[in-house]
Amino acid sequence: MSISITFYGAAQGVTGSRHVLDVDGTKILFDCGMFQGRRQESRERNSAFPIDPKTIYNMVLTHAHIDHSGALPILIREGFEGHIYCTRATADLAKIMLRDSGNIQERDAEHLNKKRKSHARKEGKKTPKNLVEPIYTVKDAEACDSFFFPVSYDQEFDVAPGITVQLTDQGHIIGSASAHVTIKRPGKKDVRVVFSGDLGRPNMPILRDPVPYPPCEYILTESTYGDRLHEPIGDMEAQLVEVLKETKKRGGRLIIPAFSVGRTQNIIYFLQSIFSRGEIEPIPTYVDSPLSKKATKVYFNHPECFDKETLAFLKKEDEDRMSNFHYVESVDESKALNDMPNPMIIITSSGMCEAGRILHHLKRTVEDPKNVICIVGYMAEHTLGRRIRKKEKNIRIFGQEYELNAGVVTMNGFSAHGDQAGIIHSLEHLKDTLKKVILIHGEETQSLPLKEKLEDEGHKNVEIAKLFSTIVLED
């Protein structure tokens, strides 16, 4: 029996997770994410699926973040006919996130085309023929709904003849899971393969801790923060307090680019905790992301993913202690923030500063030294977020150059990804059964140090997946 895995994304990088397990010609796709990075390169890689979707028997979605789910409309538009297996919370989140992504694709295409037409008019030329088409539309996103096949945590299900899968909680975002695959071989020992999805962190607010992986022979583990350790949660809160004080002192606004699902809820949790303790006078806080509000409603429907204390916190949003937090929904409300007095906090998507309302806020923020931009999550290579994090002198937004004069603070401690120690700990109990550890979802600067550390810890066969390569597990 031939068993192999081919990596079509999140190999030597952190976006576009797409891994195909091939068992004697039966192909199972694990995750189907969008690429983020250089605009033209991303468009080319996102516009078409790298293999014929009709050849994929079924797929498993570990969680709803766009770098894991965002290419589903393309997969289905090009002919995929199987099920999308995932947890119930992931199905609910993915439906709203894909619609939001489709809307962003449409609006970005509209904005770019408007600029091209305007430029042509100024040059006295005809309307250009090569107008930008959205990568996919809201209608394409809606077409995904009927393909979702929700399952419960720990429920074993058949994903193909002779291949079963079980999803366990990863504590990364609501509904996130690792996928435990069992491949049955007549007359031989079963082969067990684990796809980590994104590993969460223990002791973080809102979500339960990640569940340990069961025994397996092969594991694909993320390596996003494989080269570093996160700050302790207490230090993280103290650092946030200092950022808030600095924002007040400057008399400007604090811009926090944050993923609408998971990161935004955690930021709100920490801000509310700081304000309620009286460490600093509350600052008006605006969550400028309709998706964040919809995602929070999904949280209410899935209390199985977090503890009672967190559920009580979320349900009391409308009480006085939460009156400082305002959800912004319409475009007009978002624009109105520009005329409101400072100081203020604006939490807005997208996390890597590549699309959506964050771009409009940044272009009005980056050149004013009174303002502060707080980076609270991973910024992939070649994204605007990475350039801001690196404090490049000049950055481009919507094709126009701006000076980066605003303060920039990076707080990786808010990350929902496990750090180097967390990844190593998650694999410690598997040393006796593992034949190979495969590192995915990490740039080489993260994967190489993790590989070396795992080998120092006694793991004998650690390999870094290469983009578009195939690793044979069993002949």
Residue pairs with C-beta under 8 A, 6 or more apart in sequence:
1 23
1 24
1 183
1 185
1 188
1 474
2 22
2 23
2 24
2 472
2 474
2 475
3 21
3 22
3 23
3 24
3 183
3 191
3 193
3 472
3 473
3 474
4 21
4 22
4 470
4 471
4 472
4 473
5 19
5 20
5 21
5 22
5 193
5 220
5 438
5 470
5 471
5 473
6 19
6 20
6 22
6 468
6 469
6 470
7 18
7 19
7 440
7 465
7 466
7 467
7 468
7 469
7 470
7 471
8 16
8 18
8 19
8 20
8 50
8 51
8 467
8 468
9 15
9 16
9 17
9 18
9 19
9 31
9 33
9 35
9 467
10 16
10 17
10 18
10 19
10 31
10 33
10 67
10 222
10 440
10 441
11 440
11 465
11 466
11 467
11 468
11 469
12 443
12 444
12 447
12 464
12 465
12 466
12 467
13 37
13 380
13 381
13 442
13 443
13 467
14 67
14 224
14 378
14 380
14 441
14 442
14 443
15 33
15 34
15 35
15 36
15 37
15 67
15 380
16 33
16 34
16 35
16 36
16 45
16 46
16 67
16 71
17 30
17 31
17 32
17 33
17 62
17 67
17 68
17 440
17 441
18 29
18 30
18 31
18 32
18 33
18 50
18 71
19 29
19 30
19 31
19 195
19 220
19 440
20 27
20 28
20 29
20 30
20 51
20 56
21 27
21 28
21 29
21 30
21 181
21 193
23 160
23 162
23 163
23 183
26 57
26 160
26 161
26 163
27 51
27 55
27 56
27 57
28 56
28 57
28 58
28 59
28 60
28 159
28 160
28 163
28 181
29 56
29 58
29 59
29 60
29 75
30 59
30 60
30 62
30 179
30 195
31 59
31 60
31 61
31 62
31 68
31 69
31 195
31 197
32 59
32 61
32 68
32 69
32 70
32 71
32 72
32 75
33 65
33 66
33 67
33 68
33 69
33 70
33 71
34 42
34 46
34 66
34 67
34 70
34 71
34 101
34 135
35 41
35 42
35 45
35 46
35 67
36 42
36 67
36 352
36 354
36 380
36 383
37 380
37 381
37 382
37 383
38 382
41 382
43 135
46 70
46 71
46 74
46 135
47 74
47 135
48 74
48 78
49 71
49 74
49 75
49 78
50 468
52 78
52 79
53 75
53 76
53 78
53 79
53 80
54 79
54 80
54 81
56 75
56 80
56 82
57 82
57 159
57 160
58 82
58 83
58 84
58 85
58 159
58 160
59 75
59 80
59 82
59 83
59 84
59 85
60 84
60 85
60 86
60 159
60 165
60 167
60 179
60 195
61 68
61 69
61 72
61 84
61 85
61 86
61 90
61 94
62 68
62 86
62 90
62 167
62 170
62 176
62 177
62 178
62 179
62 195
62 196
62 197
62 198
63 69
63 86
63 90
63 93
63 170
63 172
63 173
63 175
63 176
63 177
63 197
63 198
64 86
64 90
64 93
64 94
64 97
64 173
64 175
64 261
65 97
65 173
65 198
65 259
65 261
65 262
66 97
66 101
66 350
68 197
68 198
69 94
69 97
69 98
70 97
70 98
70 101
72 84
72 94
72 98
72 141
72 144
72 147
73 98
73 102
73 136
73 137
73 140
73 141
73 143
73 144
74 135
74 136
74 140
76 140
76 143
76 144
76 147
77 136
77 140
77 143
80 147
82 147
83 147
83 148
83 149
84 91
84 144
84 147
84 148
84 149
85 149
85 151
85 157
85 159
85 165
85 167
86 94
86 148
86 149
86 150
86 151
86 167
86 175
86 177
87 150
87 151
87 152
87 153
87 167
87 175
87 176
87 177
88 150
88 151
88 152
88 175
88 302
89 174
89 175
89 298
89 301
89 302
89 304
89 305
90 150
90 175
90 176
90 177
91 148
91 150
91 175
92 175
92 298
92 301
92 302
93 173
93 174
93 175
93 261
93 295
93 298
94 144
94 148
95 141
95 144
95 145
95 148
96 291
96 294
96 295
96 298
97 260
97 261
97 291
97 295
98 141
98 144
99 138
99 141
99 142
100 260
100 290
100 291
100 294
101 136
101 141
102 134
102 136
102 137
102 138
102 139
102 140
102 141
102 142
103 138
104 350
104 355
104 356
105 134
105 135
105 136
105 137
106 134
106 137
106 138
108 132
108 134
108 355
109 131
109 132
109 133
109 134
111 398
112 132
113 131
113 132
115 398
115 399
116 128
116 131
116 132
117 127
117 128
120 126
120 127
120 128
151 157
151 167
153 167
153 168
153 169
153 177
153 304
154 166
154 167
154 168
155 166
155 167
156 164
156 165
156 166
157 164
157 165
157 166
158 164
159 165
159 181
162 183
162 184
162 185
163 181
163 182
163 183
163 184
164 181
164 182
164 184
165 179
165 180
165 181
165 182
166 179
166 180
166 182
166 214
167 177
167 178
167 179
167 180
168 177
168 178
168 180
168 211
168 213
168 214
169 176
169 177
169 208
169 210
169 211
169 305
170 176
170 177
170 178
170 196
170 197
170 198
170 199
170 200
170 210
170 211
171 200
171 201
171 202
171 204
171 207
171 208
171 209
171 210
171 211
172 197
172 198
172 199
172 200
172 207
172 210
172 262
172 416
172 417
173 198
173 200
173 207
173 259
173 261
173 262
173 416
174 206
174 207
174 261
174 262
174 298
174 299
174 302
174 305
174 306
175 302
175 305
176 197
176 198
176 200
177 197
178 194
178 195
178 196
178 197
178 199
178 210
178 211
178 213
179 194
179 195
179 197
180 192
180 193
180 194
180 213
180 214
180 216
181 192
181 193
181 194
181 195
182 190
182 191
182 192
183 190
183 191
183 192
183 193
184 190
185 191
191 217
191 218
191 473
191 474
192 214
192 215
192 216
192 217
192 218
192 433
193 216
193 217
193 218
193 219
193 220
193 473
194 213
194 214
194 216
194 218
194 219
194 220
194 221
195 220
196 213
196 219
196 220
196 221
196 222
196 426
196 440
197 222
198 222
198 224
198 416
198 417
198 441
199 210
199 221
199 222
199 417
199 418
199 422
199 423
199 426
200 207
200 209
200 210
200 416
200 417
200 418
201 210
201 230
201 415
201 416
201 417
201 418
201 419
201 422
202 209
202 210
202 422
203 209
203 233
204 233
204 266
204 416
205 266
205 269
205 270
205 310
206 265
206 266
206 269
206 306
206 310
207 262
207 305
207 306
207 310
208 305
208 306
208 307
210 418
210 426
212 426
212 429
213 219
213 426
213 427
213 429
213 430
215 430
215 433
216 430
216 433
216 434
217 433
217 434
217 435
217 436
217 473
218 434
218 435
218 436
218 438
218 473
219 427
219 430
219 434
219 436
219 437
219 438
220 438
220 439
220 440
220 465
221 423
221 426
221 427
221 437
221 438
221 439
221 440
222 417
222 418
222 423
222 440
222 441
222 442
223 423
223 439
223 440
223 441
223 442
223 446
223 447
223 450
224 378
224 415
224 417
224 441
224 442
224 446
225 378
225 412
225 415
225 417
225 418
225 419
225 420
225 423
225 446
226 420
226 423
226 439
226 442
226 446
226 447
226 449
226 450
226 451
226 453
227 420
227 445
227 446
227 448
227 449
227 450
228 412
228 419
228 420
228 446
229 419
229 420
229 421
230 236
230 412
230 413
230 415
230 419
231 239
231 411
231 412
231 413
232 413
233 413
235 413
236 270
236 411
236 413
236 414
237 270
237 273
237 274
239 409
239 411
239 413
240 270
240 271
240 274
240 411
241 274
241 279
241 280
243 254
243 372
243 374
243 409
243 411
244 254
244 274
244 280
244 283
244 345
245 280
246 372
246 407
247 253
247 254
247 283
247 343
247 345
247 372
248 280
248 281
248 283
248 343
250 343
250 369
250 370
250 371
250 372
250 407
251 342
251 343
251 370
252 342
252 343
252 368
252 369
252 370
252 371
252 372
252 406
253 342
253 343
253 344
253 345
253 346
253 365
253 370
253 371
253 372
254 283
254 343
254 344
254 345
254 346
254 371
254 372
254 373
254 374
255 346
255 348
255 358
255 361
255 362
255 365
255 371
255 372
255 373
255 374
255 406
256 267
256 345
256 346
256 347
256 348
256 373
256 374
256 376
257 348
257 349
257 350
257 351
257 352
257 353
257 358
257 373
257 375
257 376
257 377
257 385
258 264
258 267
258 347
258 348
258 349
258 351
258 376
258 377
259 349
259 350
259 351
259 377
260 289
260 291
260 292
260 295
260 349
260 350
261 291
261 292
261 295
262 416
263 351
263 376
263 377
263 414
263 416
264 287
264 289
264 292
264 295
264 347
264 349
265 292
265 295
265 296
265 299
265 314
266 414
266 416
267 347
267 376
267 414
268 285
268 287
268 325
268 347
269 310
269 313
270 414
271 285
271 325
271 345
272 313
272 321
272 322
272 325
274 280
275 281
275 282
275 283
275 321
275 324
276 321
282 324
283 324
283 343
283 344
283 345
284 324
284 326
284 340
284 343
284 344
284 345
285 324
285 325
285 326
285 344
285 345
285 346
285 347
286 326
286 327
286 328
286 337
286 344
286 345
286 346
286 347
287 293
287 325
287 326
287 327
287 328
287 347
287 348
288 328
288 334
288 337
288 346
288 347
288 348
288 357
288 361
289 328
289 347
289 348
289 349
289 356
289 357
290 327
290 328
290 329
291 349
292 327
292 347
292 349
293 327
293 329
296 314
296 317
299 305
299 306
299 314
300 314
300 315
303 311
316 322
317 325
328 334
328 337
334 357
334 360
335 360
337 344
337 346
337 361
338 364
342 370
346 361
348 356
348 357
348 358
348 361
349 356
349 357
349 358
350 356
350 358
351 377
351 378
351 379
351 385
352 377
352 378
352 379
352 380
352 383
352 384
352 385
352 386
353 359
353 362
353 379
353 383
353 384
353 385
353 388
354 383
354 384
354 385
359 384
359 397
359 398
362 373
362 384
362 388
362 397
363 397
363 398
363 400
363 402
365 371
365 373
365 406
366 373
366 388
366 395
366 397
366 402
366 403
366 404
366 405
366 406
367 402
367 403
367 404
367 405
367 406
368 405
368 406
369 405
369 406
369 407
370 406
371 406
371 407
372 406
372 407
372 408
372 409
373 388
373 406
373 407
373 408
373 409
374 409
374 410
374 411
375 385
375 388
375 389
375 408
375 409
375 410
375 411
376 411
376 412
376 414
376 415
377 412
377 414
377 415
377 416
378 412
378 415
378 417
379 385
379 386
379 388
379 389
380 386
380 443
381 443
384 395
384 396
384 397
387 395
388 395
388 404
388 408
389 408
389 410
391 404
391 408
392 404
393 403
393 404
394 401
394 402
394 403
394 404
395 401
395 402
395 404
396 402
418 426
420 449
420 450
420 453
423 450
424 450
424 453
424 454
424 457
427 434
427 437
427 454
427 459
428 457
431 458
431 459
434 459
434 461
435 461
435 473
436 461
436 462
436 463
436 471
436 473
437 454
437 459
437 461
437 462
437 463
438 463
438 464
438 465
438 471
439 447
439 450
439 451
439 462
439 463
439 464
439 465
440 465
442 450
444 464
447 464
448 464
451 462
451 463
451 464
454 462
455 462
463 471
465 471
